[in-house]
Amino acid sequence: MYEAFYGFREKPFSMLPDPGFLFLSKKHQAALTLLEYGLLNHIGFCVISGEAGAGKTTILRALLERVGDDVTVGLITNTHQSFGGLLDWVLSAFDLHQPNLSHVEMHQIFMEFLIEEYGKNRTVLLIVDEAQNMKADALEELRMLSNVNSNKDQLMQVVLAGQPALKETLRQPELMQFAQRIAVDYHLDPLGLKETCGYIQHRLKKAGATHDVFTPAACARIYNYSGGTPRLINLLCETVLVYGFADQKKIIDVELIDEMVQERMKDSVVPICNREAGPQDEASLAELEKDFPSIEGASAAEETPAVADIPELTAEDEDELPPLDASMIQAEGPDTLKGSQGSHQGGKKQTQKQTQEQTNKSTDGQTPDEPSDDSIADRGNGRSRKREASTVASTFKQAEQAISSGQAGNGAGNGAGNRNGSKKTGLIMKLVLAAVIIAALLIGVAVWLDADNKPAGDKASAIVPENTETAVKTGLAVQSEESRERLKKLEEEAAALKRERDAALKKIEEERRAKAEAEKRAAEKAAQARKAAEEKRRLEAAERKRVAAIREKQRRAREAAERAQWEAEQAKREAARLAEEKRLMEQRLEEERRMQAEQEALRLEQERLEQQRQAAAEARDRELAKLKAQELEKQKKKIPADCTGPTARFKSSCR
């Protein structure tokens, strides 16, 4: 909604725990470092505590992005007992949960999973967020799960993150064994005032801000209302940005924050620290503004090019510079140029005035029809003086042109000088300029001293008799010879100055070429170094890939060997089981056959005994029958008894 108005790519104060916006204050950096230390050293239990909204979940998300590929991570974000037992959540975190399992079966599945991961050289990491909801019995069950270990290594590492109630639970006497296994324990305190300002500016910059949106006083007021809790800071900043967008305010100030709090959060359930705006300390605000991490300053520092990025003056650029005189004039400052120009102009005016006076004197009081010898000589002297004055005037005119061209090109010259940065060049130019000015002044002084202060002998030699043309020619020849000598001397001095200038330019050119060659060699060396570094990185990357491939191959071979060994052991155990079953079956069959034989023998014995019994019974019956028959025979032989009477029935013979 307000992202385009403030120039953001995304919302800077989202309520979701985004590790991309993690602000590593000293507290959060310490917490993350301790967790990484615990993971690297295979510590059993790590505990991170802090108030709600302190940034615990964000740190855990950042930790998940930093763990290696050899770590199997399980994350539990809800430990309330109404949603299931701890072992159910642990199996679900590692995708091991199966329906309709008993507690013993789930425990056995998890133990086999730990052993299998250890066989693959992998570390099992269990992260439990919102752990303050865990009861003492659940924490004790978690301790029992971590009891599985090898001789040297811990098979499972546990990270607990929760509010301060978690520490209160861990301090209970029945969890003393659990507390003794905690090697990393850190509490996240709220952010301070400067950390709050840095936190706000960090999130704004991450979201794409190019200028400061919150004033330092506004950040201090956010800290007063939030108490330094990151989640409350996000909530307040998000809401005030909406208010600023509604009021079309590019800068969030204290008044807008106070207005937002009074309207939205005075009677709200949001647990802000202070619902009334208090006075702000001017001294602390001044110190805060001094140390305020401005986004604009950081952006300017990033966009300002380095000195090494400024291009050097090339040969083509030097060809476009003014001539030597102009470049020499440019080496001087503006005030020096101004003063030199004024002195030259004054000397020129004085020279022209004196020349005019001498000319007037030479023609004063003479008629054109009657020229005198003095007038002829004066005319000759006047012509010579005019030539000398013209020479001096032309010299000063060249100096004026050089000065004007130097003033016109002063900006470009200064810019080129700034780019060149050669102090030696500027010093040589100053010396050459001073030599030119001194030479011009000496020439002018010498000319006028020679013209005005000639010795009497020289003046007398210039006076010729009347109507003597030879003397005039002689004087003119002498004047011309002196002028030629002076011009020759000036030419020699100019040639010497030109040689000095050429030598200086040659030296400058040699230095520039040497510097360019050195820079070229440095650039070549840097390019070679970059190429070597890139080659080294490429080789290292290839080596890492090769090592990773070898490790992967070894891991797969180890897994295949372990699988083959496991399958062989399984087959061996199966064969042993089958052999045992066969043995038991044969034993059982043998027992059954023995019992059947015994039963058959017993049956036969019983039949034999029965037959003997029957035979004995039959023999006995025969013997009884025989005895009865004998008895009957005996009775028949005896006298018959009286079977009448009342007692006959008691007699055996009568029955």
C-alpha positions, 0 to 999 in steps of 0.5 A: 500500500505505502511501498511505492510512496516511500520507495520500498521494494517490500514492506520493511516491518513485516510481522513474519520471522524473515531471516533476510531482515535479521538485524544482528545486534550484539545480543542476537549475534551472541545468540546465533554464535552460541547456537552455531558453536553448540552445533559444531561441537555436538552439544546435547542441549542448547536453550535460547530464551527471551520475551515474546517478540524478542527475535527467537524464531528469526534466529532459529530460521537464520540458523536453519539457513546456515546448517550443513547438508550433513544435518537432518533437521526436525522442527517442532513449533507446537508442543501443547499436549492437547495436540498430541504426545511428544513422541508423536511430534518428534516422529512427525518432525522427521517424517517417521510418523505412522498411524496406530502405533504403540508408544514402544513401537514409536520409540523403537522406530525413532531409535532405529532412525538415529542409528541409521542416520549415524551410520550415514555420518549425519547429525540429527538436530531437533529444534523445539520452538515455543518450548515454554508449553512443555511440561516437566514430564515431556522434558524428561521424556525428551531427555530420555530420547537423547540418551542414545549415543555412541562411544564418542558422539551424541546421536541427537542434538536438541535446541529449545527456544521459549519464553522465560517460563521455560527456564522456570520449568527447567529449574524444578528439582525433578529436571536437575538431570536435564538442566545439567546437560544444557551446555549453551544457555542464553537469554535475549534481552530487548534492544537498547536505544541505539540498537533500536535506531540501527534496527529500524534503519537496517530494515528500511535499507533492506526494503530498498529505502534510499533516504531516512524515513524516521527522524532520530527523535522518532526512533527514540520515541518508538523505543520509548513505546516499544521498550526495544522489543523487535515485534512491537517495533515492527508493529508501531513502525508498520502502523505509523507508516500507514498513517504517514502515507494517509497524511502524505508525509515523507518523513515520520516525526515524533508528532505523527507517532504520538498521534498514532499511539493516542488514536490506535493503541491507547486503549488497545490490547497491544502490550506497549510499554508506555502509553503516554508520551514523556519528555525527551532529553535534549542532550541524549537526542543530540548524542543520538543524532550524532551517532544516528546511522543515516541511510543517505550518508551510507548511500553517498559513501557507496556512490562516491568514486574513489580517487583511483577511479578518476582518469589520468590526463591523456596525451590527447587531453594535453594536446588540447591545453593552451600554449606554453605561456598560457599554461605557465600563467595558469600555474599561478594563482588568480591574485598573482595573475591580476597583479602581474597584468596590472604591472605590465599594463602600467609599464606599457602606458608609461612607455607609450607616454615617454615615447610620445614625449620624445617624439613631440620634442623631436618635432617641436619648433621646426618647420617642414621647409627648414629642417635642422641637424638636431631635428634630423638626429632626433628623428633618427633617434625617434625612429630607433626609439619607436622601433624599440618601444614597438618591440617592448610593446609587442613583448608586453602585448604577448604577455597580456595575451598570455595572461588573458588566455590563462585567465580564460582557461583558468578553470580548465587549467585548474581542472587539468592540474587537479587531475594531473596532481604533479607538484613538480610541474607547477613549480617549473611552470612558476619558475619559467613564468617568473623568468619571462616576466623578469626578462621583459621588465629588464628589456624595457628598463634597459631600452629606456635607460639607454634612450634617456641616460646616454653619456654626453659622448654618445649624444655628441657623437649623435650630433652631426654637422648641419647638412651632413648626411653621413653622420646621420647614417652613422648614428642610425647604423650605431643605433641599428647595431645596438638594437640588433645586439639587444634583439640577439641577446633577447633571442638567446634568452628566449632560446634558453627559456625555450630549451628550459621549457622543452626540457621541463616538458620533456621531463614532464612527458617522461614522468607521465609516460613512466607513470603511465607505464608503471600504472600499466604494469600495475594494471597488468599485474592486477589483471594477472593477480585477478586471473590467478585468483580466479583460476585459483578459485576455479581450481578450488571449486573444481577441487571442492566438487571433486572432493564432494563427488569422492565423498558422495561416492564414498558415502554411496559405497559405504551405504551400499556396503552397509546395506549389503552387510545389513542384508547379509546379516538379515539373510544370516539371521533369517537362515538361522531362524529357519534352521532353528524352526526346522530343528524345533519342527524336527524335534517336535516331530521326533517327540510326536513320533516317540509319543506315538510309539509310546502310545502304540506300545502302551496300547499293545501292552494294554491289549496284551494285558486285556487278552491275558486278563480275558484268558485268565477270566476264561480260564477261571470261568472254565475252572469254576465251571469245572468245579461246579460240575464236580460239585454237582457230581458230588451232590448227585452222589450224595443222599438227596436231602429233605427239601420240604419243610420251612427250612428247605430253602436255606439248604444249599442242596435244595436251592 
